[in-house]
Amino acid sequence: MPKIVLNRISAWLSLACLLLVSGVAAAQDGGLSPEERIVISAEGERKVPILLETFTGGLGVTAEDVRAVESVLESDLNYADLFQIVRIPVLMEGDTVPAGQARALVRAMVELSQGELQLRGSLESLPERGVILSRTYRGSPEIYRELAHRFADDIVLFLTGRTGIARTKVTFISDKSGAREVYVVDYDGHGLRPLTQNGSINMSPAWSPDGTGVVFVSYLAGDADIHLADVRSGKTRKVVGGHGVQSAPAYAPDGSRIAYSNTSGNESEIYVCAPDGSGVRRVTRSSGINTSPGWSPDGRRIVYTSDRSGTPQIYVVDADGGSPQRLTFTGQWNDLGSWSPNGDKIAYATRKDGLFRIALVDPSGLGSGRDATFGPGSDEDPSWAPNGRHLVFSSTRGWQKWLYIVDTDTGWVLPLVVGCGNHSAPDWSGVPDR
């Protein structure tokens, strides 16, 4: 059997405009018990020490194929920043596990059977070598990265109790084709592809909670309406249109509602409707501009931007309406609030000395905002990863406006999509179902 065609796959995914960041299952449901798991502090000071054994190859694959799969898995685990990883060679029968404080052993075999790629992954507790996880991840050779991502997410879940983000994606706007189109890319910078190719002006994409659709604003009909694109087929349909300019749509966490801004004349207000555009209900009632809504994790409150005080500031209001609460009081321009999945922080863009930075504020209103990015360039459009730790944002720290990711625990910034035009308005998906 020839190589798994990974060379051909790599050619499909190696885009000049992209700078990369960096089955049948049998398993015990709980992984390490809460008592056995190593507690990881918010600062990431304590990590789970694990051994990563060199992957082995079976029928139909080459050493290069195996290494390609292994490299994705290792990159995912490093990205999570939850583990102290020690690489070891393949353990043979009778070999002893190296001495030390490692708590788990990761091992896997890759093979091709009847045209199907199989990744047989296992996770063993140390030093007793008890099986924590044993699963076979199956799929076509073209989705080898997806299989490795699934294994990585399972390792994160079984060892830490946290949800892994290796299978998540980011949607955003890019003008790389000459028009402002909606694009989708994997969380690690692979798999870049356009979701729309309508040649119109498109803005403000946002994921549906189940990851099957993206709502966005488009001028297809001459004015700004809200449309929904099916991620698999690319087919779109109008959700909200009519009088006024519709903008900045955002799905509620349970998928039952969409919040958006409607601008008519010199004023705009926050509205909520059902996913099919029915049941439109007004949320805010104040003069001026009210826009950029985002939901709290429980769907009960909405963060948004309002200039009711004279300058754009971050406010929170009950999703059913009522009196808003102002959260930001420093800075002359605060905008684009994004509520963390953990509910404990709101990220937003704040202007300082003529440049924007990403800052974080407590949703309760206690305390003042703290910076999460520090330039160079201007940083805007924050959106949280499902783990409540990483943020994707747009920045002019490169030659143009490009996409970057910041680890809010460590301050580490890495590029996601750079080059070939301007990229903006990113939105990070939730974790997809299997």
Salt bridges, closest charged atoms under 4 A:
GLU53 OE2 - ARG107 NH2 2.97
GLU64 OE1 - LYS3 NZ 2.50
GLU70 OE2 - ARG67 NH1 3.32
GLU70 OE2 - ARG87 NH2 2.10
GLU74 OE1 - ARG67 NH2 3.67
GLU74 OE1 - ARG87 NH1 2.92
ASP76 OD2 - HIS149 ND1 2.63
ASP81 OD1 - LYS47 NZ 2.62
ASP81 OD2 - ARG389 NH2 2.69
GLU111 OE2 - ARG120 NH2 2.98
GLU116 OE1 - ARG138 NE 3.68
GLU124 OE2 - ARG107 NH1 3.57
GLU124 OE1 - ARG129 NE 2.48
GLU146 OE2 - ARG150 NE 2.99
ASP153 OD2 - ARG167 NE 3.51
ASP154 OD2 - ARG135 NH1 2.90
ASP154 OD1 - ARG434 NH2 2.52
ASP186 OD1 - LYS169 NZ 2.55
ASP188 OD2 - ARG145 NH2 2.71
ASP188 OD2 - HIS149 NE2 3.72
ASP225 OD2 - LYS238 NZ 3.34
GLU269 OE2 - ARG282 NH2 3.20
ASP344 OD2 - LYS345 NZ 3.10
ASP371 OD1 - LYS352 NZ 2.79
ASP379 OD2 - ARG397 NH2 2.81
GLU380 OE2 - LYS401 NZ 3.53
ASP407 OD1 - ARG389 NE 2.88
ASP407 OD2 - HIS390 NE2 3.67
ASP409 OD2 - ARG389 NE 3.50
